[in-house]
């Protein structure tokens, strides 16, 4: 009913940049927050950045000043511009959305994308 599809992952050298995108589709009524999480092998999934419907953003301390989250409300998309990448940024990155659907207005539910691999070589 609702799908989140990520794109833009890949392999990059340390100091390089990547831009992740996530498109939400389906019977969406409205989207509250959209976020990016990441999970490295052996680690728990952690929040990287989040943006609400008003454009207010929040970042993990480890990515502040290097990553920028943005969203296009008209297209139900969220992006993550990642600059000055470090090997410790290597992880699977997941798109997340808190939204309600046309058949369940006002009932907020969590949705996740399938993940996209980001690998930063030293």
LORO-144536 format. One record per atom (N, C-alpha, C): x, y, z. Coordinates in steps of 0.05 Angstrom, whole numbers, plus 5000, padded with zeros to 4 digits. Layout:
% LORO-144536
XYZ;...
This chain:
% LORO-144536
501749765000;500050005000;501750255000;503850255016;505750475017;508550355013;510050484995;512850394990;514750634993;517050575005;519250755006;521550634990;522550764970;524650664953;527050844954;529350734963;531750894965;533450854940;535151054935;537051034913;539451214920;541651164906;543951344909;546351234925;546050994936;548350884951;550550804932;552750714944;555050624927;557650624942;559750614927;562450604938;563850874931;565050984952;566351244948;568851254966;570851404957;573251434974;572751634996;574351605017;574151795039;574552085029;572852265039;572952535030;570952595008;569852384996;568052414974;565152474983;563352484964;560552554969;558652354956;556352324968;554152174957;551552314964;549552264947;546952374952;544952144951;543652104974;541551894976;538852024971;537051874958;534351964954;532351754963;530051834971;527951644979;525251754970;523851594955;521151674945;519051504958;517151634970;514851494982;512451504963;511151274960;508951254942;506751074953;504351094941;502150944951;499951124961;498151004977;495851154987;496551325011;498351515006;499251695027;497351935030;496551995054;495052235059;496852465067;498552425087;500452625095;502852495108;505052635106;507552535118;508452725140;508952625164;509952785186;512952805183;514352625195;517252635194;518352445173;520552515161;522152345144;524952345154;526152105154;528752085167;530551885151;533151905158;535051705149;536351575173;536351315173;537751155193;539951005179;541850895195;543850725184;544550505204;545550285192;546250055209;548749935197;550949935213;553449815205;553449525217;555049345205;555149075215;555849065244;554248915260;554748885288;553749115305;552649315292;551649555307;548549565306;547449715324;544649775323;544049985303;541549985293;540750195274;540650465290;541750665277;541950925290;540751145272;539751355285;538651575270;540951745260;540751815234;542751985222;541752275220;539252305210;538152575206;535152545203;533652755212;530852755209;529853025202;527553045188;526453295180;523353265182;522153465194;519253455197;517853605174;515253615175;513653735153;514154035151;515154155172;515754445171;518554505162;520154295159;522954335151;524954345173;524054305197;525854295220;527554045219;530154075222;531953845219;533453795245;534353545247;536053465270;538053255259;540453265270;542553095260;543952955283;545052715277;546852585296;549352745298;550552755321;553052915325;555252835306;555352575299;557452475282;557352575253;555052685245;554752765217;554253065215;554053205237;553453495236;555653635220;554853815202;556753965187;557653825161;556953565159;557753415135;555353325119;553153255132;550753155119;548553365120;546853365099;544553545098;542153395089;540053405105;537553275098;535653485086;534153405066;532153585054;529753425044;527553555040;525253405030;523553575011;522153444994;520353574975;517553464982;515953634996;513353535005;511453474982;511753624960;509953574938;510453304924;512953214926;513752964913;514052734933;513652794958;513952584979;516752454978;518752624975;521452524973;523252654995;525252515002;527252615021;530052545011;531852725015;534652685005;536552715028;538852585025;541052615044;543552675028;544552915030;547052995017;549352935037;551152765029;553252685047;555952775036;557252955050;559853055041;562052975061;564452985052;566752925068;566352655082;565652455067;565052195078;567452065090;567051915111;569151775126;568551475126;570651315130;570251025130;568150935151;567951085173;566051015194;563151075186;562751205163;560051245152;559051005137;560750805133;559950565119;557750425134;555550375120;553250245132;551050205110;548950065118;546550065102;544850295112;543950465094;542350695101;539450645094;537750705114;534850645111;533250905112;531350925094;529451145095;527151075113;526151275127;523951225146;521951455142;519351385145;517251595144;515051535164;514251735177;511951715195;509551855180;507551695173;505551795156;502751675162;500751795151;498051675152;497151635123;495251455119;494351385093;491551495088;490651475063;488051575056;485851415069;486451165077;484451005090;484650995120;486751125130;487151135160;488151415167;486651615160;487451885166;487651925196;489852055204;490252115232;491551885248;491851655235;493151435248;495951405237;497951505252;500651515243;502051245245;503351165224;504750905224;507550945213;509350755221;512150765213;512550605187;514050715168;514650575144;517650595139;518750375128;521650355123;522150285094;524350385083;525350295057;526950035061;527849935038;529349675039;532249715045;533249955044;536050015051;537750035026;539850195028;541750225007;544550235019;546450085007;549050065019;550850305012;552150415032;554150615028;556750515039;558850505022;561450405030;563450625024;564950695045;567050905043;569750775047;571450785027;574050665029;576150865039;578050775053;580150955064;582450985045;
